[in-house]
């Protein structure tokens, strides 16, 4: 691809990330925020006797509206741009897929590597839950798991491409998936376990919060794959539409 094509796809990726971010924002607000409020209420009820009232630097209403929207939309635009650059490298190199299937495949792999795998090792917790003294360690371990997952996914892809000419696409794909699963399992076993959730925290509330977090990411990346796939298809393969217009003009003449 030339620089103009990459730039146009980058812009479309960021726009698709913004659109997907709007969809994810709706899911996060309606499914996630009630659970966050319940978790904060639990934390305040159990900490009031020891900490007393503390002034809020940012009001809860602002956090759950403008703060939530800013975080998700910026996240969507940023990762949409990164995914668009990855798309430029992947298109035509991961099989005989067109622009739309490649976008869906890429978004599915990104969801798996960037979120699902790290989520299985270090699942999301409500903001009010956890030991504040270990937040730095927990954040470092989570991002380390993301980096490992992405690198292992890239390695599995390269392994599959190298094995395909020798053993066929099917067996190469199976070998790559198994290799990725084994490597992730080793990473899970080596990295330390983190469990800062209080023993008396409602399990149902924790489960609902984690499901809402997962649903938000599924909508974000699924929406990105569909929107960006359509935008990329319209940009990369506009010939049918142009031919239809040309035939209509010729018929009119």
Steps between C-alpha positions, in 0.01 A plus 500: 500500500617853429501775759174651374313172541643447848406852602144463371456167676645649820243778493222249435627282782487789743149591384392138534653492848302811589176345373568174682585702810154659493341154492725380783419814699130416493567145621741615769264768629190280518665176613819601675428821688223358726747234615769763561253700711412189699869420556571856615203481736638175643845651550362815662276303734790287625759776513296783650567399860878510450557772241205732544380729223758596237455781253467391137746654257267413211130445555355157434249644251784652297696175512207294374417736210770726359785302653366168372433642153845656474676182609314265267500728196870584530572129547294415192670759280849404615455127459309554177804676355737228622270228364482679164879495473500130588231453235727654237760235584253213521290560187590237242750329732270293722316313228280585207265721697343819373498832688192420711598148618855619570366780718278260695783250537738770620249641750427152634871425546550841663213433740651164591861615539451848643211433735368145541831327577616766752146505642515127572818548703421836659122557476358846543396621845272791588695824561417508872620144560861405569796605706618848389854414608526233228346693212840564342595134512163389367514749213852390405405132501190567291688692232776239505234236429369709209848530350565128540163410350552722195855372443385140535215561255743647247735207555216250449400675177856485366525135603181415314618677184832316509341160553222543243709412190625183671196355674208691350295795620270300730771321695715812509210695652438229758870492590511879532190510724632219721839668524335827601286325763799318648712815512216695664458220754869521588469878542197452725696256716812718524342838569387562859138473607331821615183485711418822682123452507374502860361169618165656589453672163180376329597237244194573284593869476859416407378257234260755350771764487743270323235389250415863424869581449533205262181598316632853452819371339312254277275778374799733454708260293205338323366841405843608383537193280163558332535877457862500392446202271227689318704821477809314379296305244345816359844661473700207366237356265287782362499369140154333499329819614688704240418250227130518589505878478687486167247257354216725614656805336564307178141379492373852549704623208 
